[in-house]
């Protein structure tokens, strides 16, 4: 089933089904949003420091790299999708499945932050490549666990997987182009 079809079936047909409704009164949604946006805030600090210092502009970049203007827009959307998709999987799981989803989320979001720290904070492009490869694995594991619990939550997580796949290729190309 395509993402568009799944989204349409779940969100548009006869309103939003109760299991996909959310409210800011639900403390777990607030927890997921808070964790994700704290990570986003501190990751952005490292990113901005590296950009403002001019370090990032000294790196040879591939021609196909997205514009710098795209990154904050895409990441804002992705961080919300990470939080909400994990929240939906959390609500649709219990016991061991719920624990697995939560552990996968924590590992994945920690690696997400650590990559920003290593790449932009430490300015260690090669080490960041190893971190993002670990992040890819962690995100794939989270996707798989979410898919087993609720396919819709996994499909909301899919754009993040695609974006970090692009980020991995970009990190690899920067390593190659700059001789790291």
Backbone as ProteinMPNN parsed JSONL, in Angstrom:
{"seq_chain_A": "XXXXXXXXXXXXXXXXXXXXXXXXXXXXXXXXXXXXXXXXXXXXXXXXXXXXXXXXXXXXXXXXXXXXXXXXXXXXXXXXXXXXXXXXXXXXXXXXXXXXXXXXXXXXXXXXXXXXXXXXXXXXXXXXXXXXXXXXXXXXXXXXXXXXXXXXXXXXXXXXXXXXXXXXXXXXXXXXXXXX", "coords_chain_A": {"N_chain_A": [[0.852, -1.179, 0.0], [0.596, 2.182, -0.848], [2.179, 5.138, 0.526], [0.692, 7.485, 0.197], [-1.879, 6.476, -0.221], [-2.296, 5.089, 2.184], [-2.117, 7.24, 3.968], [-4.293, 8.781, 3.094], [-6.413, 6.986, 3.543], [-6.3, 6.719, 6.349], [-6.322, 9.333, 7.429], [-8.064, 11.011, 6.041], [-10.516, 9.867, 5.384], [-13.703, 10.051, 6.488], [-12.98, 11.769, 8.602], [-10.465, 11.971, 11.197], [-9.384, 8.92, 12.457], [-9.941, 7.725, 15.823], [-7.645, 6.502, 16.975], [-5.539, 7.811, 15.793], [-5.739, 10.413, 16.409], [-4.493, 13.281, 18.03], [-3.505, 15.095, 20.886], [-2.366, 17.911, 22.653], [-2.642, 17.489, 25.271], [-1.936, 14.975, 25.871], [0.518, 13.445, 27.614], [2.653, 11.841, 26.644], [2.959, 12.474, 23.944], [3.859, 15.063, 24.224], [6.283, 14.537, 25.507], [7.743, 13.133, 23.501], [7.831, 15.14, 21.517], [9.22, 17.132, 22.953], [11.736, 15.898, 23.471], [12.7, 15.478, 20.864], [12.786, 18.117, 19.841], [14.527, 19.361, 21.617], [16.881, 18.025, 20.992], [17.031, 18.947, 18.35], [17.4, 21.707, 18.802], [19.942, 21.844, 20.132], [21.539, 20.549, 18.244], [21.333, 22.32, 16.123], [22.725, 24.464, 17.175], [25.427, 23.589, 17.046], [25.598, 23.292, 14.262], [25.143, 25.922, 13.317], [27.29, 27.31, 14.501], [29.473, 26.172, 13.13], [28.891, 26.945, 10.534], [28.775, 29.764, 10.721], [31.388, 30.298, 11.524], [32.702, 29.84, 9.241], [33.893, 27.457, 8.625], [32.431, 25.298, 7.482], [31.948, 26.213, 4.894], [34.456, 26.023, 3.799], [34.768, 23.435, 3.057], [34.912, 21.201, 0.309], [32.154, 20.691, -1.657], [29.709, 18.413, -3.011], [28.154, 18.789, -6.248], [25.435, 18.208, -6.23], [24.429, 18.763, -3.764], [21.849, 19.776, -1.545], [20.463, 23.114, -1.256], [21.544, 25.395, 1.302], [19.413, 26.71, 2.421], [17.325, 24.925, 2.38], [17.713, 23.017, 4.374], [16.93, 23.836, 7.148], [14.148, 23.956, 6.868], [13.378, 21.392, 5.954], [14.395, 19.817, 8.083], [12.863, 20.719, 10.261], [10.297, 19.791, 9.602], [10.887, 17.044, 9.467], [11.742, 16.476, 12.105], [9.358, 16.87, 13.508], [7.837, 14.806, 12.327], [9.332, 12.56, 13.157], [8.894, 12.639, 15.934], [6.04, 12.495, 16.088], [5.422, 10.124, 14.653], [6.732, 8.203, 16.179], [5.357, 8.506, 18.547], [2.779, 7.614, 17.724], [3.353, 4.926, 17.158], [4.097, 4.176, 19.718], [1.644, 4.469, 21.079], [0.207, 2.441, 19.856], [1.332, 0.141, 20.699], [2.422, -2.262, 23.18], [3.847, -3.57, 26.213], [6.645, -5.611, 25.508], [7.012, -4.879, 22.804], [6.501, -2.114, 22.893], [8.587, -1.266, 24.554], [10.771, -1.89, 22.915], [10.364, -0.137, 20.734], [10.641, 2.317, 22.059], [13.317, 2.155, 22.997], [14.677, 1.959, 20.552], [14.007, 4.459, 19.479], [15.301, 6.199, 21.324], [18.01, 5.489, 20.977], [18.343, 6.072, 18.232], [17.719, 8.862, 18.12], [19.653, 9.869, 19.789], [21.983, 9.227, 18.362], [21.49, 10.801, 16.152], [21.777, 13.385, 17.223], [24.462, 13.131, 18.063], [25.823, 12.846, 15.663], [25.617, 15.459, 14.566], [27.124, 16.833, 16.47], [29.665, 15.608, 16.132], [30.242, 16.033, 13.37], [29.812, 18.862, 12.907], [30.491, 20.114, 15.357], [32.931, 18.918, 16.401], [34.177, 18.909, 14.029], [34.951, 16.699, 12.582], [34.93, 15.013, 9.955], [35.278, 12.444, 8.823], [34.949, 10.714, 11.062], [32.326, 11.393, 11.606], [31.074, 10.206, 9.45], [31.14, 7.494, 10.149], [29.489, 7.608, 12.375], [27.069, 8.423, 11.221], [26.519, 6.212, 9.655], [25.988, 4.334, 11.638], [23.737, 5.607, 12.663], [22.027, 5.326, 10.472], [21.566, 2.537, 10.549], [20.345, 2.313, 13.081], [18.037, 3.876, 12.649], [16.792, 2.397, 10.641], [16.233, 0.082, 12.065], [14.444, 1.173, 13.953], [12.393, 1.953, 12.181], [11.594, -0.596, 11.211], [10.668, -1.814, 13.606], [8.576, -0.098, 14.223], [6.98, -0.491, 11.98], [6.109, -3.112, 12.334], [4.383, -2.715, 14.435], [2.604, -0.621, 13.705], [1.749, 0.277, 10.604], [1.217, 2.772, 9.473], [2.52, 4.613, 11.177], [5.158, 3.923, 10.652], [5.329, 4.644, 7.951], [5.136, 7.396, 8.168], [7.6, 7.876, 9.234], [9.318, 7.253, 7.223], [10.163, 9.399, 5.365], [12.225, 10.579, 6.875], [14.103, 8.488, 6.999], [14.833, 8.405, 4.292], [15.937, 10.964, 3.99], [18.143, 10.924, 5.775], [19.554, 8.986, 4.496], [20.315, 10.352, 2.177], [21.869, 12.276, 3.48], [23.899, 10.647, 4.434], [25.152, 9.837, 2.046], [25.992, 12.354, 1.21], [27.766, 13.049, 3.306], [29.698, 11.023, 2.91], [30.616, 11.737, 0.336], [31.717, 14.251, 0.876], [33.816, 13.49, 2.531], [35.346, 12.082, 0.627], [35.857, 14.087, -1.363], [37.344, 15.927, 0.062], [39.54, 14.619, 0.987], [39.643, 13.31, 3.464]], "CA_chain_A": [[0.0, 0.0, 0.0], [1.412, 3.384, -0.942], [2.071, 6.077, 1.638], [-0.421, 8.398, -0.077], [-3.13, 5.743, 0.01], [-2.392, 4.846, 3.619], [-2.412, 8.522, 4.598], [-5.663, 9.144, 2.745], [-7.328, 6.088, 4.247], [-6.273, 6.932, 7.793], [-6.515, 10.703, 7.887], [-9.052, 11.788, 5.315], [-11.812, 9.193, 5.292], [-14.592, 10.249, 7.636], [-12.251, 12.396, 9.703], [-9.305, 11.259, 11.727], [-9.776, 7.866, 13.389], [-9.534, 8.044, 17.193], [-6.3, 6.042, 17.329], [-4.535, 8.704, 15.21], [-5.941, 11.773, 16.911], [-3.533, 13.639, 19.064], [-3.797, 16.306, 21.627], [-1.232, 18.319, 23.467], [-2.888, 17.058, 26.65], [-1.347, 13.648, 26.036], [1.89, 13.708, 28.057], [3.672, 11.152, 25.853], [3.228, 13.258, 22.744], [4.708, 16.172, 24.664], [7.62, 14.001, 25.784], [8.416, 12.892, 22.224], [8.114, 16.444, 20.899], [10.267, 17.812, 23.725], [13.025, 15.23, 23.232], [13.127, 15.731, 19.488], [13.115, 19.513, 19.608], [15.749, 19.658, 22.386], [17.954, 17.552, 20.116], [17.101, 19.886, 17.228], [17.958, 22.974, 19.282], [21.377, 21.735, 20.378], [22.182, 20.231, 16.972], [21.382, 23.569, 15.362], [23.806, 25.279, 17.733], [26.682, 23.135, 16.422], [25.535, 23.594, 12.825], [25.294, 27.364, 13.109], [28.662, 27.692, 14.855], [30.355, 25.743, 12.041], [28.584, 27.757, 9.354], [29.165, 31.147, 10.986], [32.851, 30.391, 11.596], [33.218, 29.693, 7.885], [34.485, 26.132, 8.434], [31.639, 24.47, 6.571], [32.129, 26.722, 3.532], [35.776, 25.642, 3.29], [34.696, 22.06, 2.551], [34.481, 20.993, -1.07], [30.829, 20.072, -1.609], [29.25, 17.893, -4.311], [27.237, 19.673, -6.979], [24.048, 17.845, -5.988], [24.039, 19.068, -2.381], [20.731, 20.72, -1.45], [20.765, 24.466, -0.796], [21.535, 25.584, 2.763], [18.086, 27.204, 2.814], [16.407, 23.789, 2.452], [17.943, 22.202, 5.565], [16.075, 24.108, 8.319], [12.747, 23.646, 6.559], [13.238, 19.937, 5.929], [14.61, 19.252, 9.417], [11.716, 21.032, 11.119], [9.251, 18.831, 9.252], [11.323, 15.701, 9.838], [11.723, 16.309, 13.56], [7.964, 16.667, 13.913], [7.44, 13.458, 11.896], [9.992, 11.596, 14.047], [8.191, 12.645, 17.221], [4.661, 12.034, 15.971], [5.38, 8.717, 14.233], [7.117, 7.382, 17.334], [4.215, 8.59, 19.458], [1.724, 6.737, 17.215], [3.804, 3.547, 17.399], [4.021, 3.986, 21.175], [0.228, 4.285, 21.435], [-0.304, 1.198, 19.281], [2.115, -1.001, 21.177], [2.42, -2.478, 24.626], [4.813, -4.555, 26.67], [7.971, -5.7, 24.901], [7.023, -4.076, 21.573], [6.6, -0.702, 23.279], [9.96, -1.059, 25.038], [11.669, -1.916, 21.764], [10.185, 1.116, 19.991], [11.23, 3.402, 22.845], [14.778, 2.015, 22.981], [15.121, 2.316, 19.197], [13.883, 5.911, 19.375], [16.357, 6.844, 22.121], [19.296, 5.252, 20.307], [18.332, 6.798, 16.965], [17.756, 10.319, 18.308], [20.969, 10.166, 20.367], [22.946, 9.213, 17.254], [21.186, 11.981, 15.346], [22.46, 14.5, 17.879], [25.905, 12.889, 18.096], [26.354, 13.131, 14.336], [25.788, 16.917, 14.462], [28.25, 17.198, 17.327], [30.927, 15.142, 15.543], [30.481, 16.682, 12.079], [29.903, 20.32, 13.0], [31.151, 20.546, 16.594], [34.328, 18.459, 16.397], [34.665, 19.076, 12.655], [35.57, 15.429, 12.24], [34.061, 14.556, 8.875], [35.387, 10.98, 8.676], [34.295, 10.106, 12.227], [30.889, 11.616, 11.425], [30.588, 9.2, 8.511], [30.882, 6.271, 10.923], [28.321, 7.866, 13.228], [25.836, 8.435, 10.425], [26.236, 4.827, 9.268], [25.314, 3.753, 12.809], [22.415, 6.229, 12.69], [21.22, 4.664, 9.444], [21.162, 1.227, 11.068], [19.399, 2.54, 14.176], [16.779, 4.368, 12.083], [16.162, 1.265, 9.953], [15.682, -0.772, 13.13], [13.245, 1.835, 14.462], [11.371, 1.819, 11.143], [11.123, -1.983, 11.215], [9.874, -2.043, 14.816], [7.338, 0.67, 14.084], [6.192, -1.134, 10.933], [5.47, -4.282, 12.942], [3.342, -2.253, 15.359], [1.622, 0.216, 13.021], [2.344, 0.636, 9.32], [1.089, 4.211, 9.241], [3.594, 5.311, 11.892], [6.395, 3.66, 9.908], [5.314, 5.437, 6.719], [5.456, 8.784, 8.543], [9.023, 7.879, 9.554], [10.06, 6.978, 5.996], [10.906, 10.549, 4.83], [13.447, 10.728, 7.662], [15.049, 7.481, 6.507], [15.322, 8.844, 2.984], [16.776, 12.152, 4.166], [19.447, 10.578, 6.351], [20.27, 8.28, 3.426], [20.943, 11.419, 1.401], [22.91, 12.862, 4.328], [25.007, 9.695, 4.457], [25.86, 9.982, 0.771], [26.639, 13.666, 1.237], [28.902, 12.93, 4.225], [30.697, 10.206, 2.219], [31.184, 12.519, -0.769], [32.559, 15.293, 1.472], [35.049, 12.794, 2.93], [36.116, 11.799, -0.583], [36.278, 15.316, -2.039], [38.265, 16.69, 0.901], [40.681, 13.794, 1.337], [39.666, 12.921, 4.895]], "C_chain_A": [[0.894, 1.237, 0.0], [1.177, 4.29, 0.268], [0.868, 6.992, 1.434], [-1.757, 7.72, 0.198], [-3.359, 5.498, 1.498], [-2.762, 6.132, 4.349], [-3.861, 8.912, 4.347], [-6.658, 8.282, 3.517], [-7.42, 6.408, 5.722], [-6.73, 8.335, 8.192], [-7.682, 11.43, 7.215], [-10.439, 11.16, 5.289], [-12.592, 9.366, 6.589], [-13.874, 10.867, 8.834], [-11.097, 11.534, 10.17], [-9.777, 10.185, 12.694], [-9.247, 8.158, 14.788], [-8.101, 7.628, 17.527], [-5.195, 6.919, 16.735], [-4.734, 10.153, 15.617], [-4.9, 12.06, 17.981], [-3.963, 14.939, 19.699], [-2.577, 16.65, 22.457], [-1.463, 18.012, 24.946], [-2.303, 15.673, 26.92], [0.129, 13.824, 26.403], [2.951, 13.003, 27.22], [3.964, 11.872, 24.546], [4.139, 14.425, 23.103], [6.139, 15.724, 24.947], [8.379, 13.792, 24.474], [8.764, 14.204, 21.522], [9.247, 17.164, 21.624], [11.64, 17.205, 23.455], [13.557, 15.595, 21.847], [13.541, 17.188, 19.302], [14.251, 20.01, 20.507], [16.958, 19.216, 21.572], [18.132, 18.522, 18.947], [17.763, 21.192, 17.645], [19.471, 22.883, 19.437], [22.144, 21.34, 19.12], [22.348, 21.489, 16.132], [22.487, 24.483, 15.876], [25.141, 24.886, 17.112], [26.72, 23.493, 14.942], [25.815, 25.065, 12.572], [26.701, 27.841, 13.441], [29.62, 27.356, 13.717], [30.137, 26.576, 10.784], [29.067, 29.186, 9.555], [30.681, 31.32, 11.071], [33.481, 30.292, 10.218], [33.795, 28.31, 7.601], [33.736, 25.325, 7.389], [31.836, 24.911, 5.122], [33.499, 26.382, 2.953], [35.782, 24.219, 2.735], [34.271, 22.051, 1.089], [33.195, 20.174, -1.005], [30.478, 19.482, -2.974], [28.234, 18.845, -4.945], [25.773, 19.429, -6.627], [23.584, 18.12, -4.553], [22.859, 20.039, -2.371], [21.212, 22.088, -0.936], [20.718, 24.54, 0.726], [20.164, 26.031, 3.265], [17.09, 26.069, 3.019], [16.505, 23.079, 3.807], [17.052, 22.561, 6.757], [14.605, 23.775, 8.087], [12.526, 22.14, 6.636], [13.378, 19.364, 7.334], [13.461, 19.561, 10.375], [10.585, 20.039, 10.871], [9.635, 17.431, 9.72], [11.307, 15.488, 11.347], [10.295, 16.126, 14.079], [7.501, 15.256, 13.538], [8.078, 12.373, 12.76], [9.209, 11.487, 15.354], [6.794, 12.037, 17.085], [4.58, 10.561, 15.571], [5.763, 7.79, 15.386], [5.995, 7.365, 18.365], [3.093, 7.642, 19.016], [2.103, 5.275, 17.446], [3.741, 3.216, 18.885], [2.576, 3.688, 21.587], [-0.333, 2.96, 20.942], [0.452, -0.038, 19.757], [1.951, -1.135, 22.683], [3.522, -3.479, 24.946], [6.159, -4.458, 25.985], [8.071, -4.873, 23.615], [7.206, -2.599, 21.884], [8.018, -0.393, 23.752], [10.946, -1.005, 23.882], [11.575, -0.625, 20.949], [10.843, 2.271, 20.741], [12.758, 3.346, 22.847], [15.332, 2.414, 21.611], [15.069, 3.825, 18.995], [15.023, 6.607, 20.097], [17.714, 6.682, 21.437], [19.388, 6.093, 19.039], [18.464, 8.298, 17.183], [19.084, 10.744, 18.951], [22.038, 10.185, 19.277], [22.732, 10.399, 16.32], [21.902, 13.201, 15.926], [23.985, 14.333, 17.802], [26.539, 13.157, 16.735], [26.589, 14.633, 14.178], [26.976, 17.392, 15.281], [29.587, 16.832, 16.666], [31.232, 15.903, 14.254], [30.717, 18.18, 12.245], [30.657, 20.802, 14.227], [32.625, 20.195, 16.622], [35.001, 18.667, 15.041], [35.446, 17.85, 12.192], [34.687, 14.712, 11.221], [34.099, 13.033, 8.73], [34.711, 10.274, 9.854], [32.773, 10.251, 12.117], [30.294, 10.61, 10.442], [30.276, 7.891, 9.234], [29.65, 6.427, 11.812], [27.039, 7.811, 12.402], [25.507, 7.044, 9.885], [25.545, 4.085, 10.418], [23.901, 4.314, 12.939], [21.501, 5.583, 11.652], [20.687, 3.325, 9.947], [20.104, 1.398, 12.159], [18.037, 2.998, 13.649], [16.045, 3.256, 11.331], [15.536, 0.317, 10.972], [14.408, -0.139, 13.692], [12.105, 1.723, 13.46], [10.752, 0.425, 11.156], [10.228, -2.259, 12.43], [8.542, -1.302, 14.755], [6.411, 0.009, 13.058], [5.457, -2.349, 11.473], [4.291, -3.885, 13.821], [2.221, -1.529, 14.615], [2.25, 0.733, 11.726], [2.285, 2.132, 9.046], [2.198, 4.984, 9.947], [4.918, 5.111, 11.168], [6.458, 4.496, 8.634], [5.579, 6.92, 7.01], [6.943, 8.949, 8.841], [9.894, 7.754, 8.302], [10.767, 8.205, 5.406], [12.218, 10.817, 5.582], [14.506, 9.737, 7.204], [15.655, 7.907, 5.175], [16.274, 10.031, 3.124], [18.131, 11.799, 4.777], [20.243, 9.696, 5.392], [20.996, 9.267, 2.532], [22.092, 12.054, 2.195], [24.132, 11.949, 4.414], [25.828, 9.797, 3.18], [26.612, 11.31, 0.708], [27.878, 13.636, 2.127], [30.034, 12.138, 3.556], [31.387, 11.006, 1.119], [32.09, 13.629, -0.232], [33.869, 14.689, 1.958], [35.939, 12.577, 1.707], [36.677, 13.058, -1.217], [37.332, 16.097, -1.251], [39.435, 15.877, 1.405], [40.78, 13.424, 2.812], [39.809, 11.433, 5.037]], "O_chain_A": [[1.847, 1.316, 0.775], [0.143, 4.225, 0.933], [0.113, 7.252, 2.371], [-2.658, 8.322, 0.783], [-4.466, 5.674, 2.007], [-3.612, 6.125, 5.24], [-4.572, 9.323, 5.264], [-7.629, 8.792, 4.077], [-8.509, 6.372, 6.294], [-7.444, 8.501, 9.181], [-8.225, 12.376, 7.785], [-11.436, 11.874, 5.18], [-12.184, 8.886, 7.647], [-14.156, 10.501, 9.975], [-10.805, 10.49, 9.586], [-10.491, 10.487, 13.65], [-8.196, 8.784, 14.923], [-7.416, 8.321, 18.279], [-4.034, 6.791, 17.126], [-3.968, 11.025, 15.206], [-4.492, 11.174, 18.732], [-4.682, 15.75, 19.116], [-1.847, 15.766, 22.906], [-0.585, 18.246, 25.776], [-2.193, 15.254, 28.073], [0.911, 14.305, 25.583], [4.06, 13.523, 27.094], [5.106, 11.876, 24.087], [5.079, 14.737, 22.371], [7.092, 16.448, 24.658], [9.525, 14.223, 24.346], [9.866, 14.357, 20.995], [10.13, 17.739, 20.988], [12.605, 17.937, 23.234], [14.719, 15.971, 21.692], [14.557, 17.458, 18.661], [14.885, 21.01, 20.171], [17.945, 19.946, 21.472], [19.258, 18.875, 18.597], [18.6, 21.723, 16.915], [20.203, 23.738, 18.938], [23.29, 21.757, 18.946], [23.387, 21.692, 15.504], [23.115, 25.199, 15.095], [25.906, 25.755, 16.694], [27.745, 23.943, 14.429], [26.628, 25.412, 11.715], [27.249, 28.688, 12.736], [30.484, 28.163, 13.375], [31.084, 26.877, 10.057], [29.697, 29.761, 8.668], [31.2, 32.38, 10.724], [34.655, 30.619, 10.041], [34.151, 28.015, 6.46], [34.351, 24.731, 6.504], [31.887, 24.073, 4.221], [33.686, 26.447, 1.738], [36.707, 23.84, 2.016], [33.381, 22.799, 0.684], [33.147, 19.111, -0.386], [30.914, 20.011, -3.997], [27.552, 19.602, -4.254], [24.955, 20.345, -6.716], [22.473, 17.748, -4.176], [22.867, 21.023, -3.111], [22.241, 22.187, -0.268], [19.942, 23.828, 1.363], [19.8, 25.757, 4.408], [16.115, 26.228, 3.753], [15.5, 22.595, 4.328], [16.456, 21.656, 7.342], [13.904, 23.361, 9.01], [11.601, 21.671, 7.3], [12.579, 18.522, 7.742], [13.128, 18.729, 11.219], [9.99, 19.513, 11.812], [8.816, 16.716, 10.298], [10.898, 14.425, 11.817], [10.055, 15.322, 14.98], [6.847, 14.585, 14.337], [7.433, 11.369, 13.064], [8.901, 10.39, 15.82], [6.409, 11.17, 17.87], [3.748, 9.826, 16.103], [5.181, 6.717, 15.545], [5.72, 6.334, 18.98], [2.518, 6.941, 19.848], [1.271, 4.477, 17.879], [3.372, 2.104, 19.264], [2.324, 2.76, 22.356], [-1.253, 2.413, 21.55], [0.223, -1.14, 19.259], [1.421, -0.253, 23.358], [4.056, -4.144, 24.058], [6.746, -3.381, 25.885], [9.096, -4.238, 23.364], [7.978, -1.91, 21.216], [8.583, 0.637, 23.384], [11.852, -0.172, 23.87], [12.596, -0.083, 20.524], [11.52, 3.103, 20.139], [13.418, 4.377, 22.712], [16.335, 3.122, 21.523], [15.98, 4.407, 18.406], [15.647, 7.512, 19.542], [18.477, 7.642, 21.336], [20.401, 6.752, 18.802], [19.251, 8.947, 16.494], [19.58, 11.841, 18.692], [22.902, 11.062, 19.269], [23.689, 10.937, 15.762], [22.553, 13.952, 15.201], [24.704, 15.288, 17.511], [27.668, 13.642, 16.661], [27.649, 15.042, 13.705], [27.742, 18.249, 14.841], [30.519, 17.636, 16.643], [32.356, 16.369, 14.062], [31.723, 18.704, 11.768], [31.387, 21.791, 14.155], [33.473, 21.061, 16.839], [36.225, 18.609, 14.921], [36.462, 17.958, 11.505], [33.818, 13.916, 11.576], [33.059, 12.405, 8.536], [33.966, 9.316, 9.643], [32.027, 9.344, 12.488], [29.139, 10.209, 10.586], [29.26, 7.254, 8.956], [28.869, 5.49, 11.977], [26.043, 7.225, 12.828], [24.336, 6.727, 9.679], [24.624, 3.301, 10.19], [22.972, 3.584, 13.284], [20.331, 5.323, 11.93], [19.505, 3.019, 9.792], [19.087, 0.705, 12.157], [17.0, 2.558, 14.147], [14.817, 3.18, 11.378], [14.434, -0.189, 10.76], [13.406, -0.828, 13.888], [10.972, 1.429, 13.842], [9.53, 0.283, 11.117], [9.163, -2.862, 12.299], [7.511, -1.821, 15.184], [5.197, -0.041, 13.255], [4.306, -2.591, 11.11], [3.318, -4.629, 13.939], [1.041, -1.783, 14.855], [3.18, 1.539, 11.763], [3.205, 2.693, 8.451], [2.76, 5.916, 9.373], [5.72, 6.042, 11.083], [7.522, 5.002, 8.276], [6.178, 7.616, 6.191], [7.483, 10.047, 8.712], [11.072, 8.11, 8.325], [11.909, 8.062, 4.97], [13.206, 11.236, 4.978], [15.671, 10.098, 7.038], [16.862, 7.777, 4.967], [17.301, 10.089, 2.447], [19.158, 12.32, 4.343], [21.471, 9.659, 5.462], [22.152, 9.053, 2.169], [23.156, 12.332, 1.642], [25.266, 12.426, 4.462], [27.057, 9.838, 3.227], [27.735, 11.373, 0.208], [28.929, 14.146, 1.738], [31.196, 12.538, 3.629], [32.61, 10.956, 0.988], [33.128, 13.915, -0.829], [34.924, 15.306, 1.815], [37.138, 12.854, 1.746], [37.855, 13.096, -1.574], [38.121, 16.842, -1.834], [40.249, 16.385, 2.176], [41.876, 13.246, 3.342], [39.847, 10.921, 6.156]]}, "name": "protein", "num_of_chains": 1, "seq": "XXXXXXXXXXXXXXXXXXXXXXXXXXXXXXXXXXXXXXXXXXXXXXXXXXXXXXXXXXXXXXXXXXXXXXXXXXXXXXXXXXXXXXXXXXXXXXXXXXXXXXXXXXXXXXXXXXXXXXXXXXXXXXXXXXXXXXXXXXXXXXXXXXXXXXXXXXXXXXXXXXXXXXXXXXXXXXXXXXXX"}
